[in-house]
Amino acid sequence: MTNRTVIVIESLGGGGAQHVSSTLANTWADRGDAVTVITFLDAKHDIFKLDPKVRRIIIGGTNKSPNPFAATIANLVRIRRLRAAVLSCDAEVVVSFVGATNVLTILATRGTSMRVVISERNDPSRQSLGKLWDILRNYTYKLANRITANSKHTVSQLNNSFPNKKVCWTPNPIRVSEYKKHFESDAPYIIAAGRLHRQKGFDILLRAFAEFHKSHPCWRLFIVGEGDERAELELLSYALHIAPFVDLIGFVKDPFPYYRGAVFMTHPARYEGLPNVVLEAMSVGIPAVVTDTQPGILDFVQHEKTGLVVPGESVPSLAAAMCRLSDDESLRVRLGGAAREAIRPCLPDQALKAWDSAIGEN
C-alpha cells in the first residue's frame, strides 16, 4: 500500500461514495499514511467528517454554467485547479470517486507518474452522465491504471469495454455501529433508506405499502433520507391514504437505531450499484426485500437464502413479499441470521484489504 494518497470526490455530503471515501481516508491516515482529500464543494456541505490527520483541499468551481460554451470553459478551469492541487500533494496514487469526477481526475493527471485508480459506483450501462460525458467516460477510463467497482455485475459490464486485468471488485466498507440502541416505535415498522430520488423507487414502495396496509393496518413505514422528491412522495402518500402511517424521517447521521427497531427492510430501487443502506441493515440481522434491477446487491441478497428478491417496479410482487415477511417470524429469523453472515466481506477489515490490494497492484 502506498504511503502518499490523494482522494478526489465532489463533496463529503450524504451518499455511499462519500461514506466510502471518508472511511478510506480516515483509515489510511490513522495507520500513518499521508492522505489528502480534494473536494470541489466546501465543508459546509459535509456530512461525513475527516480525521484531523487528513489534509483537505477545496478547489471550488461548482457553479452551474448558463450554456455549453461556458460549461466547457468551467470544466477546463476545474481540470487546471485539480491538477495543481494534486501536484501539490506529491502523491503516489490518486483515487477518484463517481463518473464525472473520475473523468476530470484522469484528464488532470495526464503526463504525471501518479497511479490513477477510479471508482465506478453505479452500473454505467444504466446511468448516463449525458451524451458528452458518456463519450468522455468511455475514452478516459481506458487511461486509468485501475477501475474499481463495488458490484460484480458492474465489473462484468466494465469488462465488456476495458481490459479485464484493469477492472476489479472492491466491496463497500460498511459502517458498524458500536451502540445497540433501538428506535422505539408504538407499532411494527418497515424501514427503507436512501436519497429521495426516482432512482430509489420510493414511489413504488409507497404504492406497495398501500396494498400491504390493507391487510396490516397497524404497521408503519419509515423512510430515512432526504432529496428533491420529498414533496412528491408526501403528496403520493396522501393520495394513497397512507400518510398517517408513513414517516419521511429525513437524513440522520446514525441510522442504526432505525435498522435495529425495524422488522425488515425494503429497497425497491429502479437501478443501483451497491446500496450501503441494505448492507448496514443486514449487518444487524434484519432481512431485506430488494428488486432484481439492482444486480450489485444480489451478490449478497439471495432469494430465499439471505433475503427476498422481487421483480423491479412490480408493486404486487413487492407488496406480497412484504406481507410474507411480516407474517412469518421464523422466515425473518432465518433470513436475518443468514444476512448477517452474507455481508462479512463488507465489514471494514475485509473490505479495506480489497481496497489496499486494488490500489497496490500494478
Summary of the structure (lengths in Angstrom):
residues: 362
radius of gyration: 20.9
end to end distance: 11.4
largest distance: 63.6
contacts: 1242
relative contact order: 0.11
helix: 45%
strand: 17%
